[in-house]
Amino acid sequence: MDLALVPLALAAPEVLHPARLHRQAFGALFQPAATVLTSRPGLLYGPTGHNGEFTLLNPTTLRVAQFVAVVQGTRTATQGTYLAVNDSAAADLTITAQHASQYRKALVVARVYDSEAAGVAHSATTDRGTLEMIDGALAASNPALPALPADAVAIGEVSIPPTGQSVTATHYGVTARAFLRGQPRVVADRAARLAIASGELYRGLIVAEEDSGRVWMRDGSAAWTLIGGRRPHAMLLRSAAQSINNSAWTTIAWDSEETDADGMHAASATTVSIPFDGFYLIEGAGNFVANATGARGARLRRNAAVIPGGAASTLASVAINTSVVTPTRRIYCTQGDTIDLQVWQSSGAALNVVGTAADSSFAASLSVTYDGS
């Protein structure tokens, strides 16, 4: 297995620009760990067949596909980063024979040997990159993995049960990924994005969520900005008529959803829940049955408090239904905030708000749309 940047990565100490400095600068290209001159170790993403995939050929042979591994030196704090490349062909590793009655686990690692970092003499075996399988201790049950050696990154593991049982191999896959600084990182969902360790975060980090298709960027204030993909949006309607008492602000209970791909509204609930922090465009409308007496009103609320500038009113009309449309408000919301629409009327008795079942053109509605951070 080759080491990239040779001879710079393993140069002799008398070189004018020491290899250690080159490794430190090289590490800065990758998604950093604790500092900008150290990297997150793991496999660089590649096409199928170039991610170190495992193929168990038989109980004693594991085939490892081609790969490129980022290995962070661990002997000293300033050792730097190595790029270990196995791009010539898949490599076969020998699995230790099964014991008659005990269990064992083995760790598959890409490992760097650097004589200068280790403080030993240079030789063909002390300056190289290798693919190794490291055996753990035998155990009657629940065997432990061996410790990860210095200057190595784990690719996967092999479980070796007693004779008569099946040997299995587990590739660590995305859990062992390294990422080129600026390269978009793909995670399963929002929870996985928010679970990224603090040491792996940096300004400008781009993360794509597989389930939602959204693309986020880490900004200078340590917050996430949505830069691509679907924007959260809920459009709710009232299907059946709803009775509104005289001179009492009443919250509309939504029984129909035109759109709600992000589950912001639960069935027949009165509120929309905000999925994540940011600015949202909010507007609503109520439509009362024809009645000539009094006034009609509508207002938007966040967390049961009226949104400033989010109310409207009008006098009743004798001939037609009376619609009240709130102003469109752009307000900053935090995850878990709730949005609802209340209506009011002063006809002197209870009065219905029209639903889509009676008039789809003038039904009560509430729209909440993410509009950036």
HELIX and SHEET records of a PDB file:
HELIX    1   1 ALA A   19  GLY A   27  1                                   9    
HELIX    2   2 SER A  115  ALA A  118  1                                   4    
HELIX    3   3 GLY A  173  ALA A  176  5                                   4    
HELIX    4   4 ARG A  190  LEU A  194  1                                   5    
HELIX    5   5 SER A  198  GLU A  200  5                                   3    
SHEET    1   A 5 ASP A   2  LEU A   3  0                                        
SHEET    2   A 5 THR A  81  ASN A  86 -1                                        
SHEET    3   A 5 PHE A  67  GLN A  72 -1                                        
SHEET    4   A 5 GLY A  42  LEU A  44 -1                                        
SHEET    5   A 5 ARG A 177  ALA A 178  1                                        
SHEET    1   B 3 PHE A  54  ASN A  58  0                                        
SHEET    2   B 3 THR A  61  VAL A  64 -1                                        
SHEET    3   B 3 ALA A  91  THR A  94 -1                                        
SHEET    1   C 4 ARG A 128  ASP A 135  0                                        
SHEET    2   C 4 ARG A 104  TYR A 113 -1                                        
SHEET    3   C 4 ALA A 152  ILE A 160 -1                                        
SHEET    4   C 4 THR A 168  HIS A 171 -1                                        
SHEET    1   D 4 ARG A 185  VAL A 187  0                                        
SHEET    2   D 4 ILE A 206  GLU A 209  1                                        
SHEET    3   D 4 VAL A 215  ARG A 218 -1                                        
SHEET    4   D 4 TRP A 224  GLY A 228 -1                                        
SHEET    1   E 5 SER A 256  ASP A 260  0                                        
SHEET    2   E 5 HIS A 233  LEU A 237 -1                                        
SHEET    3   E 5 SER A 365  TYR A 370 -1                                        
SHEET    4   E 5 GLY A 278  PHE A 288 -1                                        
SHEET    5   E 5 THR A 322  VAL A 325 -1                                        
SHEET    1   F 5 SER A 256  ASP A 260  0                                        
SHEET    2   F 5 HIS A 233  LEU A 237 -1                                        
SHEET    3   F 5 SER A 365  TYR A 370 -1                                        
SHEET    4   F 5 GLY A 278  PHE A 288 -1                                        
SHEET    5   F 5 ARG A 329  CYS A 333 -1                                        
SHEET    1   G 2 GLN A 242  ILE A 244  0                                        
SHEET    2   G 2 LEU A 351  VAL A 353 -1                                        
SHEET    1   H 3 THR A 250  THR A 251  0                                        
SHEET    2   H 3 THR A 338  GLN A 345 -1                                        
SHEET    3   H 3 VAL A 272  SER A 273 -1                                        
SHEET    1   I 4 THR A 250  THR A 251  0                                        
SHEET    2   I 4 THR A 338  GLN A 345 -1                                        
SHEET    3   I 4 ALA A 295  ARG A 302 -1                                        
SHEET    4   I 4 ALA A 305  LEU A 315 -1                                        
END                                                                             
